[in-house]
Amino acid sequence: MSTEPKATLELLLHHLGFPASVEEHPSEDGLLLNVKTEDSGRLIGRGGQVLADLQYLTNRLLFQRNPDAPKVTIDIDGFRAKAQQALVDKALEAAEKVHRWGNVVEMEPMSSFDRRIVHHALKDHPHVTTESVEVEGTNKKVILLRPKTAQA
């Protein structure tokens, strides 16, 4: 594998005016590019929106040059790892409510990336199933957690 993903992100950050170093690590889904910078707050943005946009742009640039390029996940100073753990904790908490009370729990609307994390975290849960449902009148989706029905 060439250093193309790392070099692409470094060049993009340079053109945006952010001095940063990038470390490349293999991941389950492709590559993890971890950015080290003194200006992490501005690169992460409110709720990680700038980080998500940076990841989207980097992947688009890579796929445009090579349709077989690995999917790149970008993290900045561990932000994404902390946010993913918080999301998994929230999903497990919601699953406990479903199990305890037997009611359907609806999580807040989230990105496809975040929904995938929740579905993955609960895929083997013994008492809960998950389903993404579109919010009527929008292009957003929520996850519904339902009690698993007994198998006959």
C-alpha positions as CSV (number, residue, x, y, z in Angstrom):
1,M,0.0,0.0,0.0
2,S,1.4,3.3,-0.9
3,T,1.4,6.3,1.4
4,E,-1.2,8.0,-0.9
5,P,-4.0,8.3,1.8
6,K,-1.6,9.8,4.3
7,A,0.0,12.2,1.7
8,T,-3.5,13.2,0.4
9,L,-4.7,14.2,3.9
10,E,-1.4,16.0,4.7
11,L,-1.7,18.0,1.5
12,L,-5.3,18.8,2.2
13,L,-4.5,20.0,5.8
14,H,-1.6,22.0,4.4
15,H,-3.8,23.8,1.9
16,L,-6.4,24.5,4.7
17,G,-3.6,26.1,6.8
18,F,-3.4,23.5,9.5
19,P,0.1,22.4,10.6
20,A,-0.3,18.8,11.5
21,S,1.4,15.4,11.4
22,V,-0.5,12.2,10.3
23,E,0.0,8.7,11.5
24,E,-1.4,5.8,9.4
25,H,-2.6,2.6,11.0
26,P,-4.5,-0.4,9.5
27,S,-8.1,-0.8,10.8
28,E,-11.0,-3.3,10.4
29,D,-12.5,-1.2,7.7
30,G,-9.4,0.1,5.8
31,L,-7.1,2.7,7.2
32,L,-7.1,4.9,10.3
33,L,-5.3,8.3,9.8
34,N,-4.7,9.9,13.2
35,V,-4.0,13.6,13.0
36,K,-1.8,15.3,15.6
37,T,-2.2,19.1,15.7
38,E,-2.2,22.0,18.1
39,D,-5.4,23.3,16.6
40,S,-7.5,20.2,17.1
41,G,-10.7,22.1,18.2
42,R,-11.1,23.9,14.9
43,L,-10.4,20.7,12.9
44,I,-12.9,18.7,14.9
45,G,-15.6,21.3,14.9
46,R,-18.9,21.3,16.8
47,G,-20.0,17.8,17.4
48,G,-17.2,16.5,15.1
49,Q,-18.8,18.0,12.0
50,V,-15.6,19.4,10.5
51,L,-13.8,16.1,11.2
52,A,-16.6,14.2,9.4
53,D,-16.4,16.6,6.4
54,L,-12.6,16.2,6.3
55,Q,-13.0,12.5,6.3
56,Y,-15.6,12.7,3.5
57,L,-13.4,14.9,1.3
58,T,-10.3,12.8,1.8
59,N,-12.2,9.6,0.9
60,R,-13.7,11.3,-2.2
61,L,-10.3,12.4,-3.4
62,L,-8.9,9.0,-2.9
63,F,-11.8,7.1,-4.6
64,Q,-11.7,9.6,-7.5
65,R,-8.1,8.6,-8.2
66,N,-8.5,4.9,-7.4
67,P,-11.9,3.3,-7.0
68,D,-10.3,0.4,-5.1
69,A,-8.7,2.7,-2.5
70,P,-9.2,1.5,1.1
71,K,-11.8,3.4,3.1
72,V,-10.1,6.0,5.4
73,T,-11.3,6.9,8.9
74,I,-9.8,10.1,10.3
75,D,-9.3,10.7,14.0
76,I,-7.9,13.9,15.6
77,D,-6.1,13.5,18.9
78,G,-8.4,10.6,19.9
79,F,-11.7,12.5,19.5
80,R,-13.4,9.9,17.3
81,A,-12.4,7.0,19.6
82,K,-13.8,8.8,22.7
83,A,-17.0,9.7,20.8
84,Q,-17.4,6.1,19.6
85,Q,-17.1,4.8,23.1
86,A,-19.6,7.3,24.4
87,L,-22.0,6.2,21.6
88,V,-21.6,2.6,22.4
89,D,-22.2,3.3,26.1
90,K,-25.4,5.2,25.2
91,A,-26.5,2.3,23.0
92,L,-25.9,-0.2,25.8
93,E,-27.8,2.0,28.2
94,A,-30.8,2.2,25.8
95,A,-30.6,-1.6,25.4
96,E,-30.8,-2.0,29.1
97,K,-33.9,0.1,29.2
98,V,-35.5,-2.0,26.5
99,H,-34.7,-5.2,28.4
100,R,-35.8,-3.8,31.7
101,W,-39.1,-2.3,30.6
102,G,-39.9,-4.1,27.4
103,N,-40.6,-0.9,25.5
104,V,-39.2,0.3,22.2
105,V,-36.5,3.0,22.6
106,E,-35.8,5.5,19.9
107,M,-32.3,7.0,19.8
108,E,-31.7,10.5,18.4
109,P,-31.2,11.0,14.6
110,M,-27.6,10.3,13.7
111,S,-25.2,9.9,10.8
112,S,-24.9,6.6,8.9
113,F,-21.4,6.2,10.4
114,D,-22.8,6.5,14.0
115,R,-25.8,4.3,13.2
116,R,-23.3,1.6,12.0
117,I,-21.4,1.8,15.3
118,V,-24.7,1.3,17.3
119,H,-25.9,-1.6,15.1
120,H,-22.5,-3.2,15.4
121,A,-22.3,-2.7,19.2
122,L,-25.7,-4.4,19.7
123,K,-25.7,-7.0,16.9
124,D,-25.1,-9.9,19.4
125,H,-27.1,-8.4,22.3
126,P,-29.3,-11.2,23.7
127,H,-32.4,-9.1,24.4
128,V,-32.5,-6.4,21.7
129,T,-32.8,-5.9,18.0
130,T,-32.0,-2.7,16.1
131,E,-33.5,-1.1,13.1
132,S,-32.8,2.2,11.3
133,V,-36.0,4.1,10.4
134,E,-36.3,7.3,8.4
135,V,-37.7,10.3,10.2
136,E,-40.8,11.3,8.2
137,G,-40.3,14.5,6.2
138,T,-36.5,14.5,6.6
139,N,-33.5,12.6,5.2
140,K,-32.4,11.6,8.7
141,K,-32.7,8.2,10.4
142,V,-33.0,7.1,13.9
143,I,-32.4,3.7,15.5
144,L,-35.2,1.9,17.1
145,L,-34.3,-0.7,19.8
146,R,-36.9,-3.4,20.3
147,P,-37.1,-6.4,22.6
148,K,-36.1,-9.6,20.9
149,T,-39.1,-11.9,20.5
150,A,-38.7,-15.5,21.7
151,Q,-37.7,-17.9,19.0
152,A,-40.2,-20.8,18.6
